[in-house]
């Protein structure tokens, strides 16, 4: 299992994926065993940019909100067992600022399964102390919920060897008030000496009982996501990727029902 200490440079990045070990030759007809293959002391830095257009309709009028976010995450391999600064004037950044340079530990299996989350309670205590608020009992803010959320952002690898054209499926869900259930299919597009190219295709929908954050109403959303991931063949970590999510549904609050669409472009890379 792999033990990673996640240093949150801007906020907890929920788009961490994994890759494959360096097995087989270098030709395009390779069959490879997908698994994490990291070494103690290795450091991986990821940058995830999200651009969203959120459109709600009420009383015959459309309201569009454009939102852009960028997350920088530093991941350091702590051990292997056998088997950016926020803008202080931005209200959202001010809420995330207490998380900067705080860490928790995530224990992973070779297949990308999140086995355990450790130290997340200490991170929340630091946030509570900095902001002067009590976050206990809030949906999604506990180690078990974080374990589920981090799992939803990982690639669960198949046990068998795969090559170009092979595919496998995975199911996951996020925790919290606005929980999502996701069905994802991964297909190996190309195998190179040092990289693996994956096509990603899937659906997502609101989990039963999903609510607007703050308990102000309910949300029923569903949609699709698709894109590509480029994976480092040796270490089992991502180098780049792009996903497009198109979600639509309704928000019910204060006796009113409002249609909503959310179109997102998620771009992932690395940083120095």
Secondary structure as UniProt FT lines:
FT   STRAND          2..8
FT   TURN            28..29
FT   TURN            40..41
FT   STRAND          43..58
FT   TURN            59..60
FT   STRAND          61..80
FT   TURN            88..89
FT   HELIX           91..97
FT   TURN            98..101
FT   STRAND          102..108
FT   TURN            110..111
FT   STRAND          114..118
FT   HELIX           120..131
FT   TURN            136..137
FT   TURN            139..140
FT   HELIX           143..152
FT   TURN            164..165
FT   STRAND          167..173
FT   STRAND          180..191
FT   STRAND          195..206
FT   TURN            208..209
FT   TURN            213..215
FT   STRAND          218..232
FT   TURN            233..235
FT   STRAND          237..253
FT   TURN            254..255
FT   STRAND          256..269
//
